[in-house]
C-alpha cells in the first residue's frame, strides 16, 4: 500500500529559525535589505512566506536579526580565540588571529557582505565589529608587545584597527589571476604588521611614544 501524500512535515521551531536566518543572510548579503524580498528568503530556506512572517515578524526584523547574529558569530569565531593565553609568542599569536579571519570568511562568505549591506543602509554594524575586535585584540596583545620591548599604550588600539582593515580588505579582494595561497597572505600580514612595528620601535620609537 502506497503512503498517502500529506502536508509537509512541520519543522521544529529552532530548526526553522536557523534555516530562515541562514537564507536571509545569503539573500540580504547579495541583494541588500531594500531589494531582497520575503519570497526570496522563503524560497532559499525552503519554507513558506507565512513561516517567515510567523518566525521573525517581517523583513525589517529579519534583517536586524541577521545582522545581530552575524556580529555575534564573528565575535565567537574570530574574537574569542584571541583571548587564548596559551600562546605567548607575539608573531605566532598574531598569525593565528589572521588565519582565524581567513578561515571565518571561507566558512561564512556572506558574513562580511551582509555587514557591508548594513553599513550602506545606515547601520554601522561593521564599525561595531571592528571596535569590539579592536578592544579584544588590544587587551590581548599588550603583554605580548611588552615582551618585545614595545610599550604600546594607546597605540595598540590604533594598530589593531589597521590590522583588521588590512585583513578585511585582503580576504575579500578580487584577483585578475588565480588568488595567492591564503597562507602566503597570512604570512605577509604577520610580517608587515608585527615586523613593521618592531622595526619602527628600533628606528623611530618617537612615533609610538607620541601615541601613548
C-alpha positions in Angstrom: 0.0 0.0 0.0 1.5 3.3 -1.0 2.0 6.1 1.5 -0.5 8.9 1.2 0.9 12.2 0.4 0.1 14.6 3.1 1.1 18.1 4.3 4.8 18.7 4.5 6.4 17.9 7.9 6.4 20.9 10.1 10.0 21.7 11.2 10.9 22.2 14.8 11.0 25.9 15.7 14.7 26.1 16.3 15.5 24.3 13.0 13.1 26.6 11.1 14.6 29.7 12.7 18.1 28.6 11.7 17.1 27.8 8.1 15.4 31.1 7.7 18.2 33.1 9.3 20.8 31.4 7.1 18.8 32.0 4.0 18.2 35.6 5.0 21.9 36.2 5.4 22.7 34.9 1.9 19.8 36.9 0.3 20.5 40.1 2.2 24.2 39.9 1.5 23.6 39.6 -2.2 20.7 42.0 -2.7 20.6 44.3 0.4 17.7 45.0 2.7 15.8 47.1 0.2 15.9 44.8 -2.9 15.6 41.5 -1.0 12.1 40.0 -0.6 10.5 37.7 1.8 9.6 35.5 -1.1 13.3 35.1 -2.0 14.2 34.3 1.6 11.4 31.8 2.0 12.4 30.1 -1.3 16.0 30.0 -0.2 15.1 28.5 3.1 12.6 26.0 1.7 9.7 27.4 3.8 6.5 29.4 3.1 6.3 33.2 3.3 3.9 32.7 6.2 6.6 30.8 8.1 9.0 33.7 7.7 6.4 36.2 9.0 5.4 33.9 11.9 9.0 33.3 12.9 10.5 36.8 12.5 7.7 39.2 12.1 8.8 40.8 8.8 11.7 41.7 6.6 12.9 44.6 8.7 13.0 42.5 11.9 14.6 39.6 10.0 17.4 41.8 8.6 18.1 43.2 12.1 18.3 39.7 13.5 20.6 38.5 10.7 23.0 41.4 11.3 23.0 40.8 15.1 23.5 37.1 14.7 26.4 37.7 12.2 28.1 40.1 14.6 27.9 37.6 17.4 29.2 34.9 15.1 32.3 36.9 14.2 32.9 37.7 17.9 32.7 33.9 18.7 34.8 32.7 15.8 37.3 35.5 15.4 37.3 37.5 18.6 37.2 34.9 21.4 40.2 32.9 20.1 42.3 36.0 20.5 41.8 35.8 24.3 43.6 32.4 24.4 46.6 33.0 26.7 48.3 29.7 25.9 50.4 31.2 23.1 52.8 33.8 24.5 54.8 34.5 21.3 53.6 37.6 19.5 54.2 36.5 15.9 52.6 33.1 16.4 49.6 34.6 18.2 49.2 37.3 15.6 49.4 34.9 12.7 46.8 32.6 14.4 44.4 35.6 14.5 44.9 36.5 10.9 44.4 32.8 10.0 41.1 32.8 12.0 39.8 35.7 10.0 40.6 34.0 6.7 39.1 30.7 7.9 35.9 32.5 9.0 35.4 34.2 5.7 36.0 30.9 3.9 33.4 29.2 6.1 30.9 32.1 6.1 31.4 34.0 2.8 28.2 36.0 3.3 29.0 37.5 6.7 31.1 40.5 5.8 29.0 41.3 2.7 25.9 41.3 5.0 27.5 43.8 7.4 28.6 45.9 4.4 25.0 46.0 3.3 24.0 47.1 6.8 26.5 49.9 6.6 25.0 51.1 3.3 21.6 51.0 4.9 22.8 53.3 7.7 23.5 50.7 10.4 27.2 50.9 11.4 27.4 47.1 12.0 30.9 46.7 10.6 32.2 49.5 12.7 30.7 47.9 15.8 32.5 44.6 14.9 35.8 46.5 14.3 35.6 48.3 17.6 34.7 45.2 19.5 37.6 43.2 18.0 40.0 46.1 18.4 39.2 46.2 22.2 39.8 42.4 22.5 43.0 42.4 20.4 44.4 45.4 22.1 44.0 43.9 25.6 45.3 40.5 24.4 48.3 41.9 22.6 49.6 44.4 25.3 51.7 41.9 27.3 53.0 40.3 24.1 54.1 43.7 22.8 55.7 44.5 26.1 57.7 41.2 25.9 59.1 42.6 22.6 60.1 45.9 24.2 57.2 47.8 22.8 55.2 49.8 25.4 52.2 50.3 23.2 49.9 52.3 25.5 47.1 53.7 23.3 49.0 52.7 20.2 47.7 49.1 20.4 44.1 50.0 19.6 45.1 52.0 16.5 47.4 49.2 15.4 44.6 46.6 15.8 42.2 48.7 13.8 44.8 48.9 11.0 45.4 45.2 11.2 41.7 44.4 10.9 41.2 46.8 8.0 44.1 45.2 6.0 42.8 41.7 6.8 39.3 42.6 5.8 40.5 44.0 2.5 42.7 41.0 1.6 40.1 38.3 2.4 37.6 40.0 0.1 39.9 41.0 -2.6 39.3 40.0 -6.3 42.4 38.9 -8.2 42.9 39.1 -12.0 44.8 35.9 -11.9 44.3 32.9 -9.5 44.3 34.1 -5.9 47.5 33.7 -4.0 47.8 31.0 -1.4 46.0 32.2 1.7 48.9 31.0 3.8 51.2 33.4 1.9 48.8 36.3 2.5 48.6 35.4 6.2 52.5 35.4 6.4 52.6 38.8 4.6 50.1 40.3 7.1 52.0 38.9 10.0 55.4 40.2 8.9 54.1 43.5 7.6 52.4 44.3 10.9 54.4 42.7 13.7 57.8 43.0 11.9 56.9 46.5 10.8 56.1 47.8 14.3 59.3 46.2 15.7 61.4 47.9 13.1 59.6 51.1 13.8 60.4 50.7 17.5 64.0 50.2 16.6 64.4 53.1 14.1 61.7 55.6 15.0 60.4 54.9 18.6 59.2 58.5 19.0 56.3 57.8 16.7 55.0 55.1 19.0 55.8 57.3 22.0 53.6 60.2 20.6 50.6 57.8 20.5 50.9 56.5 24.1 
